[in-house]
């Protein structure tokens, strides 16, 4: 084990942990004041609950001995009962297995926290906790095993995901879409076709977006959260090299470039479509770029990272605007447009832009000397995207329906009107008297 490697992964583990409270402030600033406390605490309690799940069985399910490439099982990993401070893992022999456990825990913990943005302001706290336990066990663990376990079936086929674009962002983004559909729209959100009276007399105008616009309660929180997410993402992607080496350096550099490019492209899209550069939009755009580069951060060069970021800012912006203006889906904080679409862009980009100059053994279509090699990489990346998306969506939809049968997912209309801070926790964010 190397001291420098241990130091870097320790630091990265702390950076990724910071992303959970950063996400809490990012999401909390976007909701209404009466739901600020509930949004913050949902992120924090999910981190605590999943930490225990990962300790007791999650780590074993993902990195244990593979059963048919579908799920893992190793008794020595349950409750870390077979691990000492001197144990090492074949996945990261240069650091202790306990550190590898701790680093991967942070990914498992933040992933379900991303989902809550789609059903914010209306989900019952108790039901959310039940869903998180089931989702982390039955959705996240199998997907992570397929992609990251050496014998996972997608990994064996050749699909790669450097830091979680598929495992974290696609899984969470698509599951968020299922949550938005099952939980339903917030009270006061009106489908655009119900607002046809906003058309001009000749019918040549554009339909209104949502009937009621719920404005963010604290834009400084949004910007603070996005900035801290950007900062923590250096550990998210750079730490996934699992060593203090040049691959980690490359991952950090491309992470910053993609985030910057997406922030700028989202800003320009807002400027063109809405007439003004939105502060919230710039923050959201940066996060979209971060989500997009995650899978590809260990495989692409600097220029292609900028291309990925620019594409993420534009495409995610268009999908978010379509969702709010043309669909019946109330994905409160556009988790699918940001993380789901961003994850897809990054995963597919590997099949196009991966180069052995960055990471030997992985070559995309545009850099492969052998056409069939690049085509195969692109094919398995698309397969991974399709399979994980389908499994996460259907699995999450069914789990949500199951939980709803025993513990209603949605608060009552009166509780929603009062706000989740008071109805679920009996607390308020601000006491201004």
C-alpha positions in Angstrom: 0.0 0.0 0.0 1.3 3.5 -0.9 1.0 6.4 1.5 0.3 8.9 -1.4 -2.5 6.7 -2.8 -4.1 6.3 0.7 -3.9 10.0 1.3 -5.5 10.8 -2.1 -8.4 8.3 -1.7 -8.9 9.4 1.9 -9.3 13.0 0.7 -11.5 11.9 -2.2 -13.7 10.0 0.2 -14.2 13.2 2.2 -14.9 15.2 -0.9 -17.6 12.8 -2.1 -19.2 12.9 1.4 -19.3 16.7 1.1 -21.5 16.3 -2.0 -24.4 15.0 0.1 -24.9 18.2 2.1 -24.0 20.1 -1.1 -26.9 18.4 -2.8 -29.1 19.1 0.2 -28.5 22.9 -0.2 -28.7 22.7 -4.0 -32.1 21.0 -3.8 -33.2 22.9 -0.7 -32.7 26.3 -2.4 -34.8 25.2 -5.3 -37.9 24.2 -3.4 -40.4 26.5 -1.6 -39.6 27.8 1.9 -42.1 25.6 3.6 -40.3 22.5 2.3 -36.7 23.6 2.8 -36.0 21.7 6.1 -37.6 18.5 4.8 -35.5 18.6 1.6 -32.3 19.1 3.6 -33.0 16.4 6.1 -34.0 13.9 3.5 -30.6 14.1 2.0 -28.8 13.7 5.3 -30.9 10.8 6.6 -30.5 9.0 3.3 -26.8 9.2 3.8 -27.1 7.8 7.3 -29.5 4.9 6.3 -27.5 3.9 3.2 -24.2 3.9 5.2 -25.7 1.2 7.4 -27.1 -0.7 4.4 -23.7 -0.6 2.7 -22.0 -1.8 5.9 -24.4 -4.7 6.6 -25.0 -6.1 3.1 -24.6 -3.6 0.2 -20.8 -3.9 -0.1 -21.1 -7.7 -0.3 -23.9 -7.5 -2.9 -21.8 -5.3 -5.1 -18.2 -6.5 -4.7 -18.7 -10.0 -3.3 -18.2 -13.2 -5.2 -20.4 -12.9 -8.3 -23.4 -15.2 -8.7 -23.9 -15.6 -12.4 -22.8 -12.0 -13.0 -26.0 -10.7 -11.5 -25.4 -10.1 -7.8 -22.5 -10.7 -5.3 -22.3 -12.6 -2.1 -19.3 -12.9 0.3 -19.9 -13.6 4.0 -16.6 -11.9 4.8 -17.9 -8.6 3.5 -21.2 -8.6 5.5 -20.7 -6.2 8.3 -17.0 -6.1 7.3 -16.6 -9.1 9.6 -13.7 -10.5 7.5 -11.9 -7.2 7.0 -9.1 -5.8 9.1 -7.3 -2.5 8.8 -4.6 -4.3 6.9 -6.8 -6.1 4.4 -6.5 -5.2 0.7 -8.9 -5.8 -2.2 -8.1 -6.9 -5.7 -10.1 -3.8 -6.9 -7.6 -1.4 -5.2 -4.5 -3.3 -3.9 -2.7 0.0 -3.3 -5.1 1.1 -0.5 -6.7 -0.8 2.4 -10.0 -2.6 1.7 -11.6 -0.5 4.5 -10.8 2.6 2.6 -12.1 1.2 -0.7 -15.3 0.3 1.3 -15.6 3.9 2.6 -15.0 5.5 -0.8 -17.6 3.3 -2.5 -20.1 3.9 0.3 -20.3 7.6 -0.6 -21.4 6.7 -4.1 -24.1 4.3 -2.8 -25.3 7.0 -0.4 -25.6 10.0 -2.7 -27.4 8.0 -5.5 -30.8 7.6 -3.9 -30.6 11.2 -2.5 -30.5 12.4 -6.2 -33.9 10.8 -6.7 -35.8 12.8 -4.1 -35.5 15.9 -6.3 -38.2 14.5 -8.6 -40.8 14.1 -5.9 -39.8 16.9 -3.6 -42.5 18.9 -1.7 -45.0 16.0 -1.6 -43.5 12.7 -0.5 -44.1 11.2 3.0 -41.0 10.9 5.1 -41.6 7.4 6.4 -42.5 6.0 2.9 -39.4 7.6 1.5 -37.2 5.8 4.0 -38.8 2.4 3.2 -38.3 3.1 -0.5 -34.6 4.0 0.0 -33.9 0.8 1.8 -35.5 -1.3 -0.9 -34.1 0.7 -3.8 -30.5 0.6 -2.5 -30.8 -3.1 -2.0 -32.7 -4.2 -5.1 -31.9 -1.6 -7.7 -28.5 0.1 -6.9 -26.7 -3.1 -5.7 -27.4 -5.2 -8.8 -26.6 -2.3 -11.2 -23.3 -1.6 -9.5 -22.5 -5.3 -9.5 -23.2 -5.6 -13.2 -20.9 -2.7 -14.1 -18.2 -2.5 -11.4 -17.7 -6.1 -10.2 -15.0 -7.8 -12.2 -17.4 -10.6 -13.0 -20.6 -8.5 -13.5 -22.2 -9.4 -16.8 -22.0 -5.9 -18.3 -18.4 -5.6 -17.2 -17.5 -8.9 -18.8 -19.1 -7.7 -22.0 -16.8 -4.7 -21.9 -19.0 -1.9 -20.7 -17.1 0.7 -18.6 -18.1 3.4 -16.2 -15.2 5.2 -14.6 -17.0 7.0 -11.8 -20.7 6.3 -11.9 -22.3 7.9 -14.9 -24.3 4.7 -15.5 -24.4 3.3 -11.9 -25.2 6.6 -10.2 -26.6 9.1 -12.6 -28.6 7.0 -15.1 -29.9 4.8 -12.4 -31.0 7.8 -10.2 -32.2 9.9 -13.1 -34.5 7.2 -14.6 -35.7 6.2 -11.2 -36.5 9.8 -10.5 -38.7 9.8 -13.6 -40.6 6.8 -12.3 -41.0 8.6 -8.9 -42.4 11.7 -10.6 -45.0 9.6 -12.4 -46.0 7.5 -9.4 -46.2 10.3 -6.8 -47.9 12.6 -9.3 -47.9 16.4 -9.7 -47.8 18.9 -6.9 -50.9 20.7 -6.0 -51.2 23.8 -8.2 -49.1 22.5 -11.1 -51.2 22.7 -14.2 -50.6 20.8 -17.4 -49.9 23.2 -20.3 -52.9 22.1 -22.4 -55.1 23.2 -19.6 -53.8 26.7 -20.1 -54.8 27.1 -23.8 -56.6 30.3 -22.8 -53.2 31.9 -22.7 -53.0 31.6 -26.5 -53.7 34.8 -28.4 -56.9 35.2 -30.3 -55.4 34.0 -33.6 -54.0 30.9 -32.0 -50.5 31.8 -33.1 -49.0 32.3 -29.6 -47.2 29.7 -27.5 -48.8 27.8 -24.8 -47.9 28.6 -21.2 -45.4 26.4 -19.5 -46.7 25.4 -16.1 -49.9 27.0 -14.8 -48.3 27.9 -11.5 -44.6 28.8 -11.3 -43.0 27.8 -8.0 -40.0 30.0 -7.6 -36.8 28.8 -5.6 -36.8 29.9 -2.0 -33.1 30.7 -1.9 -31.0 31.1 -5.0 -27.8 31.7 -3.0 -28.3 28.2 -1.5 -28.6 26.8 -5.1 -25.4 28.5 -6.2 -23.6 27.4 -3.0 -24.8 23.8 -3.4 -23.7 23.7 -7.0 -20.3 25.2 -6.2 -19.8 22.6 -3.5 -20.9 19.8 -5.8 -18.4 21.0 -8.3 -15.7 21.0 -5.7 -16.7 17.5 -4.3 -16.8 16.1 -7.9 -13.1 16.3 -8.1 -13.0 13.5 -5.5 -15.9 11.7 -7.2 -14.1 11.4 -10.5 -10.5 11.9 -9.6 -10.7 9.6 -6.6 -12.1 6.8 -8.9 -8.6 6.3 -10.2 -8.1 4.8 -6.7 -4.5 6.0 -6.8 -2.5 9.3 -6.8 -1.5 9.1 -10.4 -1.8 10.8 -13.8 -5.2 9.2 -14.5 -6.5 11.0 -11.4 -5.0 14.2 -12.6 -6.7 13.8 -16.1 -10.0 13.0 -14.5 -9.9 16.1 -12.4 -9.0 18.3 -15.3 -11.7 16.9 -17.6 -14.3 17.2 -14.8 -13.6 20.9 -14.5 -13.7 21.5 -18.2 -17.0 19.7 -18.8 -18.7 21.5 -15.9 -17.5 24.8 -17.2 -18.6 24.1 -20.7 -22.1 23.0 -19.6 -22.6 26.0 -17.4 -21.8 28.3 -20.4 -23.9 26.4 -22.9 -26.9 26.3 -20.5 -26.5 30.0 -19.9 -26.4 30.7 -23.6 -29.5 28.6 -24.2 -31.4 30.5 -21.5 -30.2 33.8 -23.0 -31.5 32.8 -26.4 -34.8 31.2 -25.3 -35.7 33.3 -22.3 -33.9 36.6 -22.9 -31.8 36.6 -19.8 -29.0 34.4 -18.4 -30.5 32.6 -15.4 -28.4 32.3 -12.2 -30.2 29.1 -11.3 -29.7 27.9 -14.9 -25.9 28.4 -14.8 -25.7 26.4 -11.6 -27.9 23.6 -13.0 -25.9 23.6 -16.2 -22.7 23.0 -14.3 -24.2 20.0 -12.5 -25.4 18.6 -15.9 -21.8 18.8 -17.2 -20.5 17.1 -14.1 -23.1 14.3 -14.5 -22.2 13.9 -18.1 -18.4 13.7 -17.7 -18.6 11.2 -14.8 -18.7 7.9 -16.7 -16.1 9.2 -19.3 -13.8 11.1 -16.9 -11.2 8.3 -17.0 -11.2 7.7 -20.7 -11.5 11.0 -22.7 -9.1 13.8 -23.5 -9.4 17.5 -22.6 -10.9 18.7 -25.9 -13.6 15.9 -25.9 -14.5 16.8 -22.3 -15.4 20.3 -23.5 -17.5 18.8 -26.3 -19.3 16.5 -23.8 -20.0 19.5 -21.5 -21.3 21.7 -24.2 -23.6 19.0 -25.4 -24.9 18.3 -21.9 -25.8 21.9 -21.3 -27.7 22.2 -24.5 -29.5 18.9 -24.5 -30.4 18.9 -20.8 -31.7 22.4 -21.1 -34.0 21.5 -24.1 -35.3 18.4 -22.3 -35.9 20.3 -19.1 -37.8 23.0 -21.0 -39.8 20.4 -22.9 -40.7 18.6 -19.6 -41.9 21.8 -17.9 -43.7 23.2 -20.9 -45.0 20.3 -22.9 -45.4 17.3 -20.7 -47.6 16.2 -17.8 -44.5 15.1 -15.7 -43.8 17.1 -12.6 -40.1 16.2 -12.1 -39.8 18.9 -9.5 -36.1 19.6 -9.8 -35.5 18.1 -13.3 -33.5 15.2 -12.0 -34.1 13.2 -15.2 -33.0 16.0 -17.5 -29.9 16.7 -15.5 -28.6 13.4 -14.1 -30.4 10.9 -16.4 -29.7 12.6 -19.7 -26.2 13.7 -18.5 -25.4 10.1 -17.6 -26.6 8.9 -21.0 -24.4 11.5 -22.8 -21.3 10.5 -20.8 -21.8 6.7 -21.2 -22.3 6.9 -24.9 -19.5 9.4 -25.3 -17.1 6.7 -24.0 -18.0 4.6 -27.1 -17.1 7.6 -29.3 -14.3 9.5 -27.6 -12.4 7.0 -25.3 -8.7 6.9 -26.2 -5.9 4.6 -25.1 -3.8 7.7 -24.7 -5.7 8.4 -21.5 -6.6 4.8 -20.4 -5.1 1.8 -22.1 -7.5 -0.9 -23.1 -10.6 1.3 -23.8 -10.9 2.8 -27.3 -13.9 4.5 -28.8 -15.1 4.7 -32.4 -13.3 7.9 -33.2 -9.9 6.9 -31.8 -9.8 3.2 -32.5 -7.4 2.0 -35.1 -9.6 -1.0 -35.6 -13.1 0.0 -36.7 -14.8 -3.1 -35.1 -13.1 -2.5 -31.7 -14.6 1.0 -31.5 -17.9 -0.1 -32.8 -18.0 -2.9 -30.1 -17.2 -0.4 -27.4 -20.0 1.9 -28.6 -22.4 -1.0 -28.8 -21.7 -2.2 -25.2 -22.0 1.3 -23.9 -25.4 1.7 -25.5 -26.5 -1.7 -24.3 -25.5 -0.8 -20.7 -27.5 2.5 -21.0 -30.6 0.6 -22.3 -30.4 -2.2 -19.8 -29.8 -0.1 -16.7 -32.4 2.5 -17.8 -35.1 -0.2 -18.2 -34.2 -2.0 -15.0 -34.0 1.1 -12.9 -37.3 2.5 -14.3 -39.4 -0.6 -14.1 -37.9 -1.7 -10.8 -38.4 1.7 -9.2 -41.9 2.0 -10.5 -42.8 -1.4 -9.0 -41.1 -0.7 -5.7 -42.9 2.7 -5.4 -46.3 1.0 -6.1 -45.5 -1.7 -3.5 -44.5 0.8 -0.9 -47.6 2.9 -1.6 -49.8 -0.1 -0.9 -48.5 -0.4 2.7 -47.4 3.2 3.4 -48.9 6.0 1.2 -46.2 7.7 -0.7 -47.8 11.1 -0.8 -48.8 13.4 2.0 -52.4 14.6 2.2 -53.4 17.7 0.4 -53.6 19.6 3.6 -50.1 18.5 4.6 -48.8 19.5 1.2 -50.4 22.9 1.6 -48.9 23.3 5.1 -45.5 22.2 3.8 -43.5 19.2 4.6 -41.4 21.1 7.2 -44.3 21.4 9.6 -46.4 18.4 8.5 -43.5 15.9 8.6 -41.0 17.4 11.1 -42.9 20.0 13.1 -40.1 22.6 12.3 -39.7 25.7 10.2 -36.6 26.9 8.3 -36.8 30.5 9.5 -38.3 32.2 12.6 -38.4 35.8 11.5 -40.5 37.2 14.4 
